[in-house]
Amino acid sequence: MAKRKPKRKPNVGHGKRLFQVFRHHCGTNMVNLEVEPKSGEGFDFVGEVYAEGFLAAHVAVLGELPPLDADIKPLVLLLNELGFWTEFSCSGHAEKNGGSRGYVLVYIERAETLLRLKRLLADIWDEDDGPCDCEGECDFIDGHPPVRSLRDGTPIPLPNMDVRLNLVVDGTLHGEWGVSIDFVGYERPLTALDYAWLVEQIELRTGRAKPLPQPLPPLHKRLTIQRVL
């Protein structure tokens, strides 16, 4: 697929780029960035649009989000709301040791975007994965990650999900370069709770956290006065 020759960009607003949407003959769709809007062997050109990200372009041209794994979908949508353009994602695939790995591939156009992403994730893991707060002696010399839970108290399975940032040069299909946010579940599959916990932590640090629902007041039995005959 040929890269589009650079042309003078119209005034379409800050941050928008020209995306092309294609449909493979097998029925799947693909969003590309600034390539020639031409059909080719095995795929048809559907349309192009100036948009802020691959997901936004998919919605603008096709009227719907691309297929996303249900467990990781809230995280993918939140990252796009924060200005991180995601290209691909997977909530997890099984490893030989019983664990699993998931990922979100993020398109990086500016160094500032990568720095902002690194600071956001480092802030979460540095605060929550410090020394343990066990009472008395601990079997771990250097401490261990505390038990995680959602804001409503729902516990997260152990051991804790880990995260890694990897620069992707050959693996990304679009853009100048990409960063893969890799999620690792050790000796267990990753679950929707792992990603829900990360979504909550990001929301708390970006001013998007919603107040937790307040518990309902206890019901009082209504007193009735009966006439004594």
C-alpha positions as CSV (number, residue, x, y, z in Angstrom):
1,M,0.0,0.0,0.0
2,A,1.7,3.2,-1.2
3,K,2.3,6.2,1.1
4,R,0.4,9.3,0.1
5,K,2.5,12.1,-1.4
6,P,2.6,15.0,1.0
7,K,0.3,17.9,0.1
8,R,-0.6,21.1,1.7
9,K,-3.1,20.3,4.5
10,P,-6.3,22.2,4.7
11,N,-7.3,23.9,7.9
12,V,-9.1,21.0,9.6
13,G,-8.3,21.8,13.2
14,H,-5.4,21.0,15.5
15,G,-4.4,17.4,15.9
16,K,-6.5,16.0,13.0
17,R,-4.8,13.8,10.3
18,L,-6.1,12.3,7.1
19,F,-7.1,8.6,7.5
20,Q,-8.2,6.1,4.9
21,V,-10.6,3.2,5.6
22,F,-10.4,0.0,3.6
23,R,-12.4,-3.2,3.7
24,H,-10.8,-6.6,3.1
25,H,-12.7,-9.1,0.9
26,C,-13.0,-11.3,4.0
27,G,-15.2,-8.7,5.6
28,T,-12.8,-7.0,8.1
29,N,-12.0,-3.3,8.0
30,M,-8.6,-1.5,8.2
31,V,-7.8,2.1,8.9
32,N,-4.6,3.6,7.5
33,L,-2.9,6.9,7.9
34,E,-2.1,9.1,4.9
35,V,-1.8,6.4,2.2
36,E,-3.1,6.4,-1.3
37,P,-7.0,6.1,-1.3
38,K,-7.0,3.2,-3.9
39,S,-8.4,-0.3,-3.8
40,G,-6.0,-3.1,-4.3
41,E,-5.7,-6.9,-4.4
42,G,-7.9,-8.3,-1.7
43,F,-9.3,-5.0,-0.3
44,D,-11.5,-2.1,-1.4
45,F,-11.2,1.6,-0.5
46,V,-14.2,2.7,1.5
47,G,-13.5,6.4,2.3
48,E,-11.3,8.9,4.0
49,V,-11.7,11.5,6.7
50,Y,-9.8,14.0,8.8
51,A,-10.0,12.7,12.4
52,E,-8.3,12.6,15.7
53,G,-7.2,9.0,15.8
54,F,-7.9,5.6,14.2
55,L,-11.0,4.9,16.2
56,A,-12.5,8.3,15.4
57,A,-11.8,7.7,11.7
58,H,-13.4,4.2,11.8
59,V,-16.6,5.7,13.4
60,A,-16.7,8.7,11.0
61,V,-16.6,6.5,7.9
62,L,-18.3,3.3,9.0
63,G,-20.6,4.6,11.7
64,E,-19.4,2.2,14.4
65,L,-16.4,1.3,16.5
66,P,-14.1,-1.5,15.3
67,P,-14.5,-4.9,17.1
68,L,-12.8,-4.6,20.5
69,D,-12.3,-7.3,23.2
70,A,-14.9,-6.6,25.9
71,D,-12.5,-6.8,28.8
72,I,-10.1,-4.2,27.4
73,K,-12.6,-2.0,25.6
74,P,-13.1,0.5,28.4
75,L,-9.3,1.1,28.6
76,V,-9.0,1.5,24.9
77,L,-11.8,4.1,24.8
78,L,-10.3,6.0,27.8
79,L,-6.9,6.2,26.2
80,N,-8.4,7.7,23.1
81,E,-10.3,10.2,25.2
82,L,-7.0,11.2,26.7
83,G,-5.5,11.8,23.2
84,F,-3.6,8.5,22.8
85,W,-4.4,7.0,19.4
86,T,-4.7,3.3,19.7
87,E,-4.3,1.1,16.6
88,F,-4.7,-2.5,17.8
89,S,-5.5,-4.2,21.1
90,C,-5.9,-7.7,22.7
91,S,-7.2,-8.4,26.2
92,G,-5.0,-11.5,26.5
93,H,-3.8,-14.7,25.0
94,A,-2.7,-17.8,26.9
95,E,1.0,-18.5,27.7
96,K,2.6,-21.9,28.3
97,N,3.1,-21.2,32.0
98,G,-0.6,-20.6,32.6
99,G,-0.4,-16.9,32.4
100,S,-1.5,-14.5,29.7
101,R,-0.5,-11.4,27.8
102,G,-2.5,-8.5,26.5
103,Y,-1.5,-5.3,24.7
104,V,-2.6,-2.0,23.3
105,L,-0.6,-0.6,20.4
106,V,-0.5,3.2,20.6
107,Y,0.5,5.4,17.6
108,I,3.1,8.0,18.7
109,E,3.5,11.1,16.7
110,R,5.4,13.3,19.1
111,A,7.9,12.7,21.9
112,E,5.7,14.6,24.3
113,T,3.0,12.0,23.8
114,L,5.3,9.2,24.8
115,L,6.5,11.1,27.8
116,R,2.9,11.8,28.9
117,L,2.0,8.1,28.6
118,K,5.1,7.0,30.5
119,R,4.5,9.4,33.3
120,L,0.8,8.4,33.6
121,L,1.6,4.7,33.9
122,A,4.7,5.1,36.1
123,D,2.6,7.2,38.5
124,I,0.1,4.3,38.9
125,W,2.7,1.6,39.4
126,D,5.1,3.6,41.6
127,E,2.4,4.4,44.1
128,D,0.6,1.1,44.2
129,D,3.4,-1.4,43.9
130,G,5.6,-0.1,46.7
131,P,6.6,-2.0,49.9
132,C,3.9,-4.0,51.5
133,D,2.0,-2.8,54.6
134,C,1.9,-6.2,56.4
135,E,1.6,-6.0,60.1
136,G,4.6,-7.6,61.8
137,E,7.3,-9.5,60.0
138,C,7.0,-10.2,56.3
139,D,8.3,-13.2,54.4
140,F,9.4,-10.9,51.6
141,I,12.7,-9.2,52.1
142,D,11.9,-6.2,49.9
143,G,8.2,-6.2,50.5
144,H,5.6,-7.2,47.9
145,P,2.8,-5.5,45.9
146,P,-0.2,-4.7,48.0
147,V,-3.5,-6.4,47.3
148,R,-5.5,-4.5,44.7
149,S,-9.2,-3.8,44.7
150,L,-11.7,-1.7,42.8
151,R,-12.9,1.5,44.4
152,D,-16.1,-0.4,45.5
153,G,-14.0,-3.0,47.3
154,T,-14.1,-5.7,44.7
155,P,-10.8,-7.7,45.1
156,I,-8.4,-8.2,42.1
157,P,-7.0,-11.7,41.6
158,L,-3.4,-12.3,42.6
159,P,-0.6,-12.1,41.5
160,N,-1.0,-8.5,40.3
161,M,-1.0,-7.7,36.6
162,D,2.2,-6.2,35.4
163,V,2.7,-3.6,32.6
164,R,5.6,-2.9,30.2
165,L,6.1,-0.2,27.5
166,N,7.9,-1.5,24.4
167,L,8.9,0.7,21.4
168,V,7.6,-0.9,18.2
169,V,9.4,-0.2,15.0
170,D,8.8,-3.1,12.6
171,G,5.5,-4.3,14.2
172,T,3.4,-1.2,13.7
173,L,1.6,-0.8,10.3
174,H,0.9,2.9,10.6
175,G,2.5,6.2,11.6
176,E,6.1,7.1,12.3
177,W,6.4,4.7,15.2
178,G,4.4,3.0,17.9
179,V,4.5,1.9,21.5
180,S,3.0,-1.3,22.8
181,I,1.6,-1.3,26.3
182,D,2.0,-4.9,27.3
183,F,0.0,-6.4,30.1
184,V,1.2,-9.6,31.8
185,G,-0.7,-12.0,34.0
186,Y,1.6,-14.3,35.9
187,E,0.4,-17.9,36.3
188,R,-3.2,-16.8,35.7
189,P,-5.3,-15.3,32.9
190,L,-5.9,-11.6,32.7
191,T,-9.5,-10.6,33.5
192,A,-11.9,-7.7,33.1
193,L,-11.1,-6.8,36.7
194,D,-7.5,-6.1,35.9
195,Y,-8.3,-3.7,33.2
196,A,-11.2,-2.1,35.3
197,W,-8.7,-1.4,38.0
198,L,-6.3,0.3,35.6
199,V,-9.2,2.4,34.1
200,E,-10.1,3.5,37.7
201,Q,-6.5,4.5,38.5
202,I,-6.2,6.5,35.3
203,E,-9.6,8.2,35.9
204,L,-8.5,9.2,39.4
205,R,-5.3,10.8,38.1
206,T,-7.0,12.6,35.2
207,G,-10.0,14.1,36.9
208,R,-12.4,11.6,35.3
209,A,-13.4,9.5,38.3
210,K,-17.1,9.6,39.1
211,P,-18.4,9.6,42.7
212,L,-19.1,6.2,44.0
213,P,-22.8,5.5,44.6
214,Q,-23.8,6.2,48.1
215,P,-25.3,3.3,50.1
216,L,-29.0,3.4,50.6
217,P,-30.1,4.4,54.1
218,P,-31.5,1.5,56.3
219,L,-35.1,0.9,56.0
220,H,-37.1,1.6,59.2
221,K,-40.2,-0.3,60.0
222,R,-43.2,1.9,60.0
223,L,-44.8,1.9,63.4
224,T,-48.6,1.4,63.5
225,I,-50.9,2.0,66.3
226,Q,-53.6,-0.6,66.7
227,R,-56.7,0.1,68.6
228,V,-57.1,-2.3,71.5
229,L,-60.7,-3.6,71.6
